[in-house]
Amino acid sequence: MASKILIIDDEPDVADLVAMNLKSEGYKVLTADNGESGLAKAKAESPNLIVLDLMLPKMSGLEVCKALKRESATAKIPIIMLTAKTEEVDRIVGLELGADDYVTKPFSPRELLLRIQSVLRRIQAGGDKQERIKIGDLLLDHSRHEVAVRGGRIELTATEFRLLAILMERRGRVQTRDRLLNDVWGYESVIDTRTVDTHVRRLREKLGPLADYIETVRGVGYRMSETIPS
């Protein structure tokens, strides 16, 4: 079954261009031209992915993102943000709210298509694993797509789950930012590595008392601690 993509953008030219390229690749496309209708359509249609502009009438893209991640029915829908280069702060906030990726305007439709394919591919691949990984008080269950901290379940986005899974699977081994960009996001070329830092910071916040399980290797990247922090 073709994946369903929801485009929320108030610029008709942009929305039409993205929709045309997605349809040519076999995707089913839905559109909305403001934040309120986009949020309503996301709840009603349960798309496989949302392309979300940040600058929207009636309800901003950040507000839409926050509302989606707040509700269990829509929290796991991956989001790719469309931002202007001048919206760096909003872009970082969007990633911290749980967006999976971003593309800056003006953008190449081909680049956006590759980003969409990458996000959908890694989510699908993540569902193939069945094993449970336990490190101290941290448990990750691939089959249930759940993470528990000291027995209490925490909510992670698909990207945060994939990032944590890779760090846990490679426990004790340093993962460079470039390697994480490749393995978690599917990027073969180096882009802005602050994407990694933002997601790690958000992941640590969600791990709460177990935040120190993820160690920073200054100037290199991150690793899951070999010893259980006291």
Secondary structure by P-SEA (a helix, b strand, c coil): cbbbbbbbcccaaaaaaaaaaaaaabbbbbbbccaaaaaaaaaaccccccccccccccccaaaaaaaaaacccccccbbbbbbcccaaaaaaaaaaacccccccccccaaaaaaaaaaaaaaaaaaacccbbbbcccbbbbccccccccccbbbbbcaaaaaaaaaaaaaccccccaaaaaaaaccccccccaaaaaaaaaaaaaaaccccccccccccccccccccccc
